[in-house]
Amino acid sequence: MRHSRKEGTTRARVVPIHRGIDTRERVLIVAMPLFAERGYRGTSLRDIARRIGIKAPSLLHHFPSKQQLYIAVLDQIFQGMEAAANRVSMGCGSMRQRLTQAIGDAIDYIAQHPDSMKLLWREMADESGVGRALLKRRLPPLEAIVINFIFRGQREGEFRAEVEPFHFAQSLNSITVGYFGTAAMIKRLWNVDLLEPQAIERRKHEVIDMVERTLFVRRDEK
């Protein structure tokens, strides 16, 4: 009986990482901030495994290589972004209401997950990045959702017809994602924390105000 209790205790401490989906998710969660901070080349599987508390070879049960792990991290970011974009595109309410809500939700999400946007921003700036092929495959469909949404708003008379949807989508991306991409530099240069709650609320107000002024048709123009 004593041997049986000891054996059961031992089994309880062993985590079958090659079978558990939770471990795979944990690897992705831990890998993202490391890749965001150090880049692909500056991060090793040993770094990731050490932070999780397992040995590096154990990661290979889930990701055969560092490159595949890196691609999986990027892919997970795009999955979340596409799901959010589709919810807005197919949601209820006026086009104006949905876009305003989407901007606020996007800024809140990025503020809560700054590493995801930092990593994406780093990858987009690197023309020879490991994730280049994935970006070429995942970015156009995501941008198409935003562009088509603007087109629909123009057809329904909610958005100004003279706005060019493609360029407006790029501008919207820059003033949302770019804000977080420069947060660390702003902190170093001016000691201003762009990520504090008050700053985030102010940012939402500023971005929504710019969109209302540049994209929305004024009530007196209808």
QUIGI-V392741 format. One record per residue. N is the residue number from 1. RES is the residue in one small letter. SS is DSSP state (helix for helix, strand for strand, loop for the rest). PSI is psi in whole degrees, -180 to 180 (* if undefined). Layout:
# QUIGI-V392741
N,RES,SS,PSI  N,RES,SS,PSI
This chain:
# QUIGI-V392741
1,m,loop,-42  2,r,helix,-42  3,h,helix,-38  4,s,helix,-41  5,r,helix,-41  6,k,helix,-41  7,e,helix,-40  8,g,helix,-39  9,t,helix,-40  10,t,helix,-43  11,r,helix,-35  12,a,helix,-25  13,r,helix,-12  14,v,loop,127  15,v,loop,115  16,p,loop,79  17,i,loop,-20  18,h,loop,-7  19,r,loop,-29  20,g,loop,123  21,i,helix,-28  22,d,helix,-37  23,t,helix,-39  24,r,helix,-44  25,e,helix,-37  26,r,helix,-39  27,v,helix,-44  28,l,helix,-42  29,i,helix,-42  30,v,helix,-37  31,a,helix,-35  32,m,helix,-54  33,p,helix,-31  34,l,helix,-46  35,f,helix,-39  36,a,helix,-38  37,e,helix,-43  38,r,helix,-11  39,g,loop,171  40,y,loop,-48  41,r,loop,-26  42,g,loop,1  43,t,loop,135  44,s,loop,160  45,l,helix,-32  46,r,helix,-40  47,d,helix,-47  48,i,helix,-47  49,a,helix,-40  50,r,helix,-40  51,r,helix,-30  52,i,helix,-33  53,g,loop,27  54,i,loop,176  55,k,loop,148  56,a,helix,-43  57,p,helix,-25  58,s,helix,-28  59,l,helix,-27  60,l,loop,-14  61,h,loop,-25  62,h,loop,-37  63,f,loop,111  64,p,loop,-19  65,s,loop,165  66,k,helix,-37  67,q,helix,-43  68,q,helix,-35  69,l,helix,-44  70,y,helix,-44  71,i,helix,-38  72,a,helix,-37  73,v,helix,-47  74,l,helix,-42  75,d,helix,-38  76,q,helix,-38  77,i,helix,-46  78,f,helix,-35  79,q,helix,-44  80,g,helix,-41  81,m,helix,-41  82,e,helix,-39  83,a,helix,-42  84,a,helix,-43  85,a,helix,-39  86,n,helix,-35  87,r,helix,-40  88,v,helix,-46  89,s,helix,-38  90,m,loop,12  91,g,loop,-175  92,c,loop,169  93,g,loop,172  94,s,loop,164  95,m,helix,-39  96,r,helix,-46  97,q,helix,-43  98,r,helix,-42  99,l,helix,-42  100,t,helix,-45  101,q,helix,-41  102,a,helix,-40  103,i,helix,-47  104,g,helix,-44  105,d,helix,-39  106,a,helix,-44  107,i,helix,-41  108,d,helix,-44  109,y,helix,-46  110,i,helix,-38  111,a,helix,-34  112,q,helix,-20  113,h,loop,60  114,p,helix,-28  115,d,helix,-35  116,s,helix,-43  117,m,helix,-33  118,k,helix,-42  119,l,helix,-44  120,l,helix,-41  121,w,helix,-42  122,r,helix,-43  123,e,helix,-39  124,m,helix,-28  125,a,helix,-13  126,d,loop,103  127,e,loop,-22  128,s,loop,21  129,g,loop,155  130,v,loop,-32  131,g,loop,14  132,r,helix,-45  133,a,helix,-39  134,l,helix,-41  135,l,helix,-40  136,k,helix,-27  137,r,helix,-35  138,r,helix,-29  139,l,helix,-47  140,p,helix,-46  141,p,helix,-35  142,l,helix,-45  143,e,helix,-35  144,a,helix,-36  145,i,helix,-46  146,v,helix,-47  147,i,helix,-44  148,n,helix,-34  149,f,helix,-42  150,i,helix,-42  151,f,helix,-45  152,r,helix,-41  153,g,helix,-34  154,q,helix,-42  155,r,helix,-33  156,e,loop,1  157,g,loop,12  158,e,loop,-33  159,f,strand,150  160,r,loop,132  161,a,loop,-28  162,e,loop,-9  163,v,loop,133  164,e,loop,114  165,p,helix,-43  166,f,helix,-48  167,h,helix,-34  168,f,helix,-39  169,a,helix,-40  170,q,helix,-41  171,s,helix,-42  172,l,helix,-40  173,n,helix,-42  174,s,helix,-41  175,i,helix,-8  176,t,helix,-65  177,v,helix,-41  178,g,helix,-33  179,y,helix,-46  180,f,helix,-28  181,g,helix,-25  182,t,loop,3  183,a,helix,-43  184,a,helix,-41  185,m,helix,-43  186,i,helix,-39  187,k,helix,-42  188,r,helix,-43  189,l,helix,-43  190,w,helix,2  191,n,loop,38  192,v,loop,125  193,d,loop,103  194,l,loop,-9  195,l,loop,-2  196,e,loop,153  197,p,helix,-43  198,q,helix,-39  199,a,helix,-38  200,i,helix,-44  201,e,helix,-40  202,r,helix,-39  203,r,helix,-43  204,k,helix,-45  205,h,helix,-45  206,e,helix,-44  207,v,helix,-46  208,i,helix,-39  209,d,helix,-43  210,m,helix,-41  211,v,helix,-43  212,e,helix,-39  213,r,helix,-34  214,t,helix,-27  215,l,loop,-41  216,f,strand,138  217,v,loop,131  218,r,loop,149  219,r,helix,-36  220,d,helix,-5  221,e,helix,-12  222,k,loop,*
